[in-house]
Amino acid sequence: MSAVTAPSRPAASPAPVGKPLPPINWKAPIGYGVTALVALVLFGLLPASGRTTTFTFATSKDFFQIEPLTVPSKSTAIVLSLIGLALAGVSLWLPRSRRKTGVWLPALFGVVVILAFLTWAVAGKAQPLPITGLLQGSLFLAIPLVFGSLAGVLCERSGIINVAIEGQLLAGAFAAAVIASLTHSAYAGLIAAPIAGALVGLILVYFSVKYLVNQIIVGVVLNVLVVGVTSYLFSTVLKVNAATWNSPPKLPTIEIPLLSQIPVIGPVLFRQTALVYVMYVVVALLQVMVFRSRWGLRLRAVGEHPKAADTVGIKVNRTRVRATMLGGAVAGLGGAFFTVAAGLAFGKEMTGGKGFIALAAMILGRWSPTGALAAALLFGFADNLQVVLGIIGTPIPSQIMLMTPYVVTIFAVAGLVGRVRAPAAEGIPYVK
């Protein structure tokens, strides 16, 4: 009788190996902690120029008046710096517990540190710090940066590196000044500005797509070309007959009924020129179009994998031409800020490097319209802060205050961007 063997059991499969967790990024917690400690020492522990600091919030057209706020300088700066240290601890705890750090943390940390700085900088001054005016001016000065960074988003999402934003801003400022002067209409200048910017964008994309020239080199050359052409025309035409060619009218301030009378928010958002309201529409429209539309999907496909986009019938180079011209038009519209929006005559190289700061805002905003808006507002705030503190007076030397916008740009891009990835096909010509 043969022995009955028990059925063999199948070999146990090895336990699945989990995906390794990404390494913890210590750069942000260290940066927050060092910044908060420096703020505690400089603004809280070292002697201040006065005992109290006064902030004002109301304007004469508000629904109701908010009384000025007077706080003790040293104790307020110490409390705010300690809150910053606590937020640095939170930024350390969240990665260790494998939780994502939201946008709220860096935003709140920045507000706390800035308030500590302002409390120290305006301590003991006879003139209080107007918070509403500071924010209103910051939004106004951020206009060219917002439009310039949006132009960069449109171009680079399609795969074209747009270093010519500076030239597009300058061309838009020139066209707006000339057309507004000839027609005596600031709105006519507002229409001419994007046309000039689009022409610069057309030259950029033509050489990049048709002759496969390095896009960065073309952008730099275009910046120099626009500076040279506008400077020559300024010296030979605009300066000779400024009354006819270079006396642009200023865009009027438009107050939205009811909304403009809300304290703080109303003057900042709804008591601006038409260019600011156009900016609201452009940011919202591009955010939806780039990430929520078929056009945006094709645009991003061309910038990420042009060969795959071509295989499904997308015209790669045509898409890049249209996106770059649209981006140039957006940047040109931002150039109108320097003349018709600010009420200034055109001057040589009056953009002052704002196009390159707009590029930094685009990178800091991670190639997103809303992100670019937030980054541009940060740089606009730094630009307006040195103006306001220069008027009120501050213990910081004026030379350092003039450096503030550019220092903030460097530190923001170097310390706050983190790991970002540009569109994969950026700067790479496509040959079918």
C-alpha positions in Angstrom: 0.0 0.0 0.0 1.6 3.2 -1.1 1.9 6.1 1.3 -0.4 9.0 0.8 1.6 12.2 0.5 0.1 15.4 1.7 -0.4 18.0 -1.0 2.5 20.4 -1.2 1.8 24.0 -0.3 2.8 26.7 -2.6 5.8 28.7 -1.5 4.9 31.9 0.3 5.5 35.0 -1.8 7.9 37.5 -0.3 6.4 40.4 1.6 6.1 43.4 -0.6 8.8 45.9 -0.1 7.4 49.4 0.5 8.6 52.4 -1.6 11.5 54.1 0.2 10.5 57.4 1.8 12.0 60.5 0.3 14.8 62.1 2.4 13.8 64.9 4.7 14.7 68.4 3.4 16.3 70.2 6.2 17.0 73.4 4.3 13.6 75.1 5.0 13.6 74.5 8.8 17.2 75.6 9.1 16.4 78.7 7.1 13.3 79.6 9.1 15.2 79.0 12.4 18.2 81.2 11.5 16.0 83.9 10.1 13.8 84.0 13.3 16.9 84.0 15.5 18.4 86.9 13.6 15.1 88.8 13.8 15.0 88.1 17.6 18.5 89.5 18.1 18.3 92.5 15.7 14.7 93.6 16.2 14.0 92.5 19.8 17.1 92.3 21.9 19.2 95.2 20.5 18.2 98.7 21.4 15.5 100.3 19.3 15.3 104.0 18.2 12.0 104.4 20.1 9.7 102.8 22.6 6.5 102.6 20.5 5.5 102.0 16.9 2.3 103.3 15.3 0.5 101.8 12.3 -2.4 103.4 10.5 -5.0 101.5 8.4 -7.8 103.9 7.4 -8.2 106.3 4.5 -10.7 109.2 4.2 -13.0 107.3 1.8 -13.5 104.2 3.9 -16.9 103.2 5.2 -15.6 103.5 8.8 -12.4 104.6 10.3 -9.9 102.3 12.0 -8.0 103.9 14.9 -4.2 103.9 14.6 -2.6 101.0 16.4 0.3 101.9 18.8 2.4 99.0 20.2 5.5 98.7 22.3 8.4 98.2 19.9 10.7 95.9 21.7 8.1 93.5 23.3 6.1 93.3 20.1 9.2 92.5 18.0 10.3 89.8 20.6 6.8 88.2 20.5 6.7 88.2 16.7 10.2 86.7 16.6 9.3 83.9 19.0 6.2 83.1 16.9 8.7 82.8 14.0 10.8 80.4 16.0 7.7 78.4 16.8 6.8 78.2 13.1 10.4 77.1 12.4 9.8 74.3 14.9 6.5 73.4 13.1 8.4 73.3 9.8 10.8 70.8 11.4 8.1 68.6 12.9 6.0 68.3 9.7 8.7 66.6 7.6 9.7 64.3 10.4 6.1 63.1 10.7 6.0 62.8 6.9 3.3 65.5 6.5 3.3 68.0 3.8 4.1 71.7 4.5 1.4 73.8 3.1 1.7 77.2 1.6 0.3 78.7 4.8 3.5 78.1 6.7 6.0 80.2 4.6 3.3 82.8 4.1 2.6 83.2 7.8 6.3 83.1 8.6 7.1 85.9 6.1 4.3 88.0 7.5 5.5 87.6 11.1 9.1 88.4 10.3 8.2 91.4 8.2 5.9 92.8 11.0 8.8 92.4 13.4 11.1 94.3 11.1 8.5 97.1 10.5 7.9 97.4 14.3 11.7 97.9 14.8 12.3 100.1 11.7 9.5 102.6 12.5 10.0 102.7 16.3 9.8 106.2 17.7 9.0 107.9 14.3 6.7 110.9 14.4 5.1 109.7 11.2 3.2 106.4 11.5 3.5 103.6 9.0 0.5 103.5 6.6 -0.2 99.8 6.1 -2.9 100.5 3.5 -0.7 102.7 1.4 2.2 100.2 1.7 0.0 97.4 0.4 -1.6 99.6 -2.3 1.8 100.7 -3.6 3.1 97.2 -3.5 0.4 95.9 -5.8 0.9 98.9 -8.1 4.7 98.3 -8.4 4.2 94.6 -8.9 2.3 95.2 -12.2 5.2 94.8 -14.6 6.6 91.9 -12.6 3.2 90.1 -12.8 2.8 90.6 -16.6 6.5 89.7 -17.2 6.3 86.5 -15.2 3.1 85.5 -16.9 4.8 86.0 -20.3 7.6 83.7 -19.1 5.0 81.1 -18.0 3.4 81.1 -21.4 6.7 80.9 -23.4 8.5 78.3 -21.2 5.4 76.1 -20.9 5.6 75.7 -24.7 9.4 75.1 -24.6 10.7 78.6 -25.5 13.1 80.2 -23.0 12.1 83.9 -22.9 15.0 85.9 -21.7 13.7 88.9 -23.7 11.1 89.9 -21.1 13.2 93.0 -20.4 13.1 94.0 -24.0 9.4 93.3 -24.3 8.6 95.5 -21.3 10.8 98.3 -22.7 9.1 98.0 -26.1 5.7 98.1 -24.5 6.6 101.2 -22.5 8.0 103.0 -25.6 4.9 102.2 -27.7 2.5 103.1 -25.0 4.2 106.5 -24.5 4.4 107.4 -28.2 0.8 106.3 -29.1 -0.7 107.8 -26.0 1.1 111.1 -26.7 0.0 111.3 -30.3 -3.6 110.3 -29.6 -3.9 112.1 -26.3 -5.4 108.9 -24.9 -3.8 106.6 -22.3 -6.1 103.8 -23.4 -4.7 103.9 -26.9 -1.3 103.5 -25.4 -2.6 100.6 -23.5 -3.6 98.9 -26.7 -0.3 99.7 -28.5 1.9 98.2 -25.7 1.0 94.5 -26.3 1.5 94.9 -30.0 5.1 96.1 -29.5 5.7 93.2 -27.1 4.3 90.7 -29.5 6.6 91.9 -32.2 9.6 91.3 -30.0 8.2 87.8 -29.1 7.8 87.1 -32.8 11.4 87.9 -33.5 12.5 85.6 -30.6 10.4 82.6 -31.7 11.2 83.1 -35.4 15.0 82.7 -34.9 14.4 80.0 -32.4 12.1 77.9 -34.5 13.2 78.7 -38.1 17.0 78.9 -37.7 17.3 76.9 -34.4 19.4 79.6 -32.8 20.1 79.3 -29.1 17.1 80.8 -27.4 19.1 82.4 -24.5 21.5 84.1 -27.0 18.5 85.4 -29.0 16.9 86.8 -25.9 20.0 88.6 -24.7 20.5 90.1 -28.2 16.9 91.2 -28.4 17.2 93.0 -25.0 20.3 94.9 -26.3 18.5 95.6 -29.6 15.4 97.1 -28.0 17.5 99.2 -25.7 19.5 100.5 -28.6 16.5 101.3 -30.8 14.5 102.9 -28.1 17.4 104.9 -26.9 18.2 106.2 -30.4 14.6 107.2 -31.0 14.4 108.8 -27.6 17.5 111.0 -28.4 16.5 111.8 -32.0 12.7 112.1 -31.9 11.2 112.0 -28.4 13.6 114.3 -26.7 13.6 116.8 -29.6 9.9 117.2 -29.6 8.7 115.9 -26.3 5.4 117.8 -26.3 4.2 115.8 -29.4 6.0 112.4 -28.9 6.6 112.0 -25.2 3.9 113.5 -23.1 1.6 110.6 -22.4 -1.5 111.1 -20.3 -1.9 109.0 -17.2 -4.5 106.3 -16.7 -7.2 107.5 -14.3 -7.8 105.7 -11.0 -11.0 103.8 -11.1 -12.8 103.2 -7.8 -15.2 100.3 -7.8 -18.4 101.4 -6.0 -18.9 100.1 -2.5 -15.9 97.7 -2.8 -13.4 100.5 -2.8 -14.7 101.8 0.5 -14.0 98.6 2.5 -11.2 99.4 4.9 -7.7 98.2 3.9 -9.0 95.7 1.3 -10.9 98.3 -0.8 -8.1 100.8 -1.4 -5.6 98.0 -2.1 -7.7 95.9 -4.6 -10.4 98.1 -5.9 -9.0 101.7 -6.0 -6.5 101.1 -8.9 -6.0 101.9 -12.6 -7.5 99.9 -15.4 -4.2 98.1 -15.9 -4.6 96.5 -12.5 -8.1 95.2 -13.2 -6.8 93.8 -16.5 -4.1 92.0 -14.5 -6.7 90.3 -12.3 -8.5 89.0 -15.5 -5.3 87.9 -17.2 -4.1 85.9 -14.2 -7.4 84.2 -13.6 -7.9 83.5 -17.3 -4.4 82.1 -17.8 -4.6 79.9 -14.7 -7.8 78.3 -16.1 -6.5 78.1 -19.7 -3.1 76.6 -18.9 -4.3 73.9 -16.5 -8.0 73.4 -17.2 -8.4 73.6 -21.0 -7.5 71.6 -24.1 -5.4 74.5 -25.3 -3.4 74.4 -22.1 -3.0 70.6 -22.2 -1.5 70.9 -25.7 0.7 73.8 -24.6 2.2 71.8 -21.8 2.5 68.7 -23.9 4.6 70.7 -26.4 6.8 71.9 -23.6 7.2 68.5 -22.0 7.4 66.0 -24.8 7.1 67.6 -28.3 7.7 64.4 -30.2 4.8 62.7 -28.5 2.6 65.8 -29.0 3.5 65.7 -32.7 2.5 62.0 -33.1 -1.1 62.9 -31.9 -1.4 65.7 -34.4 -0.3 68.8 -32.4 1.6 71.3 -34.5 4.6 71.8 -32.2 6.3 74.8 -33.8 3.0 76.5 -34.6 2.0 76.2 -30.9 5.3 77.6 -29.8 5.0 80.6 -32.2 1.6 81.4 -30.9 2.4 81.0 -27.3 5.6 83.1 -27.6 3.8 85.9 -29.4 1.0 85.8 -26.7 3.6 85.9 -24.0 5.3 88.9 -25.7 2.0 90.7 -25.8 1.4 90.1 -22.1 4.8 91.4 -21.3 4.3 94.4 -23.5 1.1 95.2 -21.7 3.1 95.2 -18.5 5.5 97.7 -20.1 2.6 100.2 -20.2 3.0 100.5 -16.4 6.2 102.6 -16.8 4.5 105.3 -18.8 0.8 105.6 -19.0 0.0 103.8 -15.7 2.7 105.7 -13.7 2.1 108.9 -15.6 5.7 109.3 -16.7 7.4 110.2 -20.0 9.5 107.5 -21.6 13.2 107.4 -20.6 16.2 105.4 -21.6 16.2 101.9 -20.0 13.5 102.9 -17.7 12.5 99.3 -17.0 15.5 99.0 -14.8 16.0 95.2 -14.9 12.4 94.4 -14.0 12.3 91.8 -16.7 14.9 89.7 -15.0 13.2 90.0 -11.7 10.0 88.8 -13.5 12.0 85.7 -14.6 12.9 85.0 -11.0 9.2 85.4 -10.0 8.2 82.9 -12.7 10.7 80.3 -11.3 9.7 81.1 -7.7 6.1 80.6 -8.8 6.9 77.2 -10.3 5.7 78.1 -13.8 2.2 78.7 -12.6 0.2 82.0 -13.2 -1.1 82.2 -9.6 2.4 81.3 -8.2 4.0 83.9 -10.4 1.4 86.4 -9.1 2.3 85.6 -5.5 6.1 85.9 -6.2 5.7 89.2 -8.1 3.7 90.6 -5.2 6.5 89.7 -2.8 9.0 91.5 -5.0 6.7 94.5 -5.4 6.3 94.7 -1.7 10.1 94.8 -1.2 10.3 97.5 -3.9 7.7 99.7 -2.3 9.0 99.0 1.2 12.3 100.8 0.6 10.3 103.8 -0.8 8.0 104.1 2.2 10.7 103.6 4.8 12.9 106.1 2.9 10.1 108.7 3.3 9.4 107.9 7.0 13.1 107.4 7.9 14.8 104.3 9.2 18.1 103.4 10.9 19.0 101.3 7.9 21.4 103.1 5.4 19.6 104.2 2.2 22.1 102.2 0.1 21.0 99.0 1.7 17.3 99.9 1.3 17.9 100.4 -2.4 19.3 96.9 -2.6 16.2 95.4 -0.9 14.2 94.3 -4.0 17.2 92.5 -5.5 18.4 90.9 -2.2 14.9 89.6 -1.7 14.9 88.2 -5.2 18.2 86.3 -4.7 17.2 84.9 -1.3 13.7 83.9 -2.4 14.9 82.0 -5.5 17.9 80.5 -3.6 16.1 79.6 -0.4 12.4 79.3 -1.0 12.1 77.6 -4.4 13.3 74.1 -3.3 13.2 71.4 -5.9 11.5 72.6 -9.0 11.6 71.2 -12.5 11.3 73.3 -15.6 9.4 72.0 -18.6 11.5 69.1 -20.0 11.8 70.4 -23.6 12.5 74.0 -22.5 15.1 75.5 -24.8 15.3 72.4 -27.1 14.4 73.1 -30.8 12.1 70.6 -32.4 12.9 69.3 -35.8 10.3 67.1 -37.3 
